[in-house]
């Protein structure tokens, strides 16, 4: 007589009750709640928190100096410490301090007196609007342009057509004509840099460079340019543009990149020069 076979017991679970063994073997169920009721999530606390937004470095510096002025640490008419001393105390670069001081001047907190220093103003009758939080610092912007436009110059050298080089030459000539009339040749300058990026055939790069240029029209860049942009400095910039154009026309990407880097480095130096070299305000 053949005896009926008994159901095989699962090794390792022989002593477990059937329901428990089944639950353990049903691992998706086990991972989801292990047979226990789910614990409800903690209630969200409704407290008056505000969205945290990253601040640009020059704005953080300006906020500190503004607070000290408002608290009376720097009285009306007092001269602020020199840029190098502020940079050392704050642990930042001098260009960042310069951007902060220009922002405070635009807002009417201080006055830059070329050849003398930066002085605290009486704000009792001043209503200058604060600088927009989204505005980029001019010197930081130049550094960003160096990275991006160095590559657009190299790309243009590899792909530019005759009409692209002609557009660059036309922009340079426009700059020269404006400088000869002692006018700021910003229109020609913008046309030159846009002609380079348009030769790359990349819409994203074109819009990026155009955004850089639109930021140049902000109040901080405009005020800083008012101190350091002269006919002499623009003639230097025109010569730098010619070097970039010539490298692109020669279809030499490395030379074009190097020429653009040199142009941006010299621009940064011009805006970072000693206040003793600035034009009178």
C-alpha positions in Angstrom: 0.0 0.0 0.0 1.4 3.3 -1.0 1.2 5.9 1.7 0.2 9.4 0.7 3.2 11.8 0.8 3.1 14.4 3.5 3.5 18.0 2.4 7.2 19.0 2.4 8.1 21.3 5.3 10.2 24.3 4.3 13.6 24.0 5.8 14.2 26.6 8.5 10.6 27.3 9.0 9.4 23.9 10.4 8.6 25.3 13.8 6.9 28.5 12.5 3.1 28.7 12.4 1.8 28.4 8.9 0.5 32.0 8.8 3.8 33.5 10.0 5.9 31.4 7.6 3.7 32.5 4.7 4.0 36.1 5.8 7.8 35.9 6.0 8.0 34.3 2.6 5.8 37.0 1.1 8.7 39.4 1.1 7.1 42.3 -0.7 4.4 42.3 2.1 7.1 42.0 4.7 9.1 44.9 3.3 6.0 47.1 3.0 4.7 46.8 6.6 6.0 43.6 8.2 2.5 42.7 9.1 2.1 45.8 11.2 -0.1 48.9 10.6 1.7 51.7 8.8 2.7 54.5 11.1 1.2 57.8 9.9 3.7 60.5 8.9 4.2 63.3 11.4 2.0 66.3 10.9 3.7 69.2 9.0 4.3 72.1 11.3 3.0 75.4 9.9 5.6 77.9 11.1 6.4 81.3 9.5 9.4 80.2 7.5 10.5 82.0 4.4 12.1 80.6 1.3 15.9 80.6 1.6 17.6 82.1 -1.4 21.4 82.1 -2.1 22.8 85.6 -2.0 25.6 86.9 -4.2 28.8 87.5 -2.3 29.0 91.2 -3.0 25.4 91.5 -1.6 26.4 89.7 1.6 29.3 92.2 2.0 27.0 95.1 1.3 24.5 93.9 3.8 27.1 93.8 6.6 28.4 97.3 5.8 24.9 98.7 5.5 24.0 97.2 8.9 27.1 98.8 10.5 26.3 102.1 9.0 22.7 101.9 10.1 23.8 101.0 13.7 26.1 104.0 13.8 29.4 102.1 13.6 30.4 104.4 10.7 29.0 107.9 11.3 27.8 110.2 8.5 30.9 111.7 6.9 33.2 109.0 8.1 35.6 107.3 5.7 35.2 103.5 5.4 38.3 101.3 5.7 40.3 100.8 2.6 39.3 97.9 0.2 42.3 95.8 1.1 41.5 96.1 4.8 37.9 95.3 4.4 38.8 92.3 2.2 41.2 91.0 4.8 38.7 91.4 7.7 35.9 89.7 5.7 38.0 87.0 4.2 37.0 87.9 0.6 38.7 89.3 -2.5 39.1 93.0 -3.2 37.0 92.8 -6.3 34.0 91.5 -4.3 34.5 94.4 -1.8 34.6 96.8 -4.7 31.3 95.5 -6.1 29.7 95.8 -2.6 30.9 99.4 -2.3 29.6 100.4 -5.7 26.2 98.7 -4.8 26.1 100.9 -1.6 26.9 104.0 -3.6 24.1 103.2 -6.1 21.7 102.8 -3.1 22.9 106.2 -1.7 24.6 104.9 1.4 28.2 106.0 0.5 30.0 108.2 -1.9 33.2 107.3 -3.7 35.6 110.2 -3.8 38.4 109.4 -6.2 41.8 109.9 -4.8 40.4 110.1 -1.2 38.2 107.1 -0.3 34.6 106.0 0.3 32.5 108.1 2.7 29.2 107.6 4.5 26.4 109.8 3.3 23.4 111.2 5.2 20.4 109.2 4.1 17.8 111.3 5.9 16.6 112.9 2.7 17.6 110.1 0.2 15.3 107.7 -1.3 17.5 105.7 -3.7 16.1 102.3 -4.6 18.0 99.1 -3.6 19.9 97.2 -6.2 18.0 94.3 -7.6 18.9 91.1 -5.9 19.3 89.3 -9.2 22.0 91.7 -10.5 25.4 90.1 -11.1 28.6 91.7 -9.9 30.5 93.3 -12.7 33.9 91.7 -11.9 32.3 88.3 -11.4 30.5 88.7 -14.7 33.8 89.4 -16.5 35.2 86.1 -15.0 32.2 84.2 -16.3 32.5 85.7 -19.7 36.2 84.7 -19.8 35.2 81.1 -19.4 32.3 81.1 -21.9 33.6 83.5 -24.5 37.0 82.0 -24.7 35.4 78.9 -26.0 33.0 80.7 -28.4 36.1 82.4 -29.9 37.7 79.1 -30.4 34.6 77.6 -31.9 34.2 80.6 -34.2 37.8 80.2 -35.4 36.9 76.7 -36.5 33.5 77.5 -38.2 33.3 81.2 -39.0 32.5 82.2 -42.6 33.7 85.3 -44.4 30.5 87.2 -43.5 31.1 86.5 -39.8 34.6 87.9 -39.9 33.2 90.9 -41.9 30.6 91.5 -39.2 33.4 91.5 -36.5 35.4 94.0 -38.6 32.4 96.2 -39.0 31.7 96.2 -35.3 35.4 97.2 -34.6 35.1 100.0 -37.0 31.9 101.2 -35.3 33.8 101.1 -32.0 36.6 103.2 -33.4 34.3 105.8 -34.8 32.5 106.2 -31.4 35.7 106.4 -29.5 37.0 109.1 -31.8 33.9 111.1 -31.0 34.7 110.6 -27.2 31.6 108.4 -26.9 31.2 105.1 -25.2 31.3 102.5 -28.0 29.1 100.0 -26.3 26.9 99.3 -29.4 29.9 98.3 -31.4 31.4 96.3 -28.5 28.1 94.3 -28.2 27.9 93.7 -31.9 31.5 92.4 -31.9 30.9 89.8 -29.2 27.6 88.7 -30.7 29.1 88.3 -34.1 31.6 85.8 -32.6 29.0 83.7 -30.9 26.7 83.8 -33.8 29.5 82.3 -35.9 29.3 79.2 -33.7 25.7 78.4 -34.9 24.5 77.5 -31.3 21.4 79.3 -30.1 22.0 78.5 -26.5 25.4 80.1 -26.6 24.1 83.1 -28.5 21.4 83.7 -25.8 23.9 83.2 -23.0 26.3 85.8 -24.4 23.4 88.1 -25.1 22.3 87.7 -21.4 25.9 88.6 -20.3 25.6 91.8 -22.3 22.2 92.7 -21.0 23.5 92.4 -17.5 26.2 95.0 -18.4 23.5 97.6 -18.5 22.7 97.2 -14.8 23.3 100.1 -12.4 26.4 98.6 -10.7 28.2 97.9 -13.9 27.2 101.3 -15.3 28.5 103.1 -12.2 31.7 101.2 -12.1 32.3 101.8 -15.8 31.7 105.5 -15.2 34.9 105.5 -13.0 37.2 103.4 -15.1 36.1 103.5 -18.8 37.9 106.2 -20.7 38.8 106.9 -24.4 42.2 105.4 -23.6 40.8 102.3 -22.1 38.4 101.8 -25.0 41.3 102.2 -27.6 43.1 99.4 -25.7 39.9 97.3 -25.9 39.6 97.9 -29.6 43.2 96.7 -30.2 42.3 93.5 -28.1 39.3 93.0 -30.3 41.4 93.2 -33.5 43.7 90.5 -32.1 40.7 88.2 -31.5 39.3 88.9 -35.0 42.6 88.2 -36.6 43.0 84.8 -34.8 39.4 83.9 -35.9 40.1 85.0 -39.5 43.3 82.8 -39.4 41.2 79.9 -38.3 43.4 79.4 -35.3 41.2 78.2 -32.3 44.0 78.2 -29.7 45.1 81.7 -30.6 41.5 83.0 -30.7 40.9 81.5 -27.2 44.1 83.0 -25.8 43.3 86.4 -27.3 39.8 86.4 -25.7 41.2 85.3 -22.4 43.8 88.2 -22.6 41.0 90.7 -23.4 38.9 89.6 -20.5 41.9 89.6 -18.1 42.7 93.1 -19.1 39.1 94.2 -18.8 39.1 92.8 -15.2 42.3 94.7 -14.5 40.9 98.0 -15.8 37.9 97.7 -13.5 40.0 96.6 -10.6 42.5 99.4 -10.9 43.3 101.7 -7.9 40.8 104.4 -7.2 43.6 106.9 -7.8 43.3 106.0 -11.5 39.6 106.5 -11.6 37.9 109.4 -13.2 36.5 112.1 -10.9 32.9 111.5 -10.0 
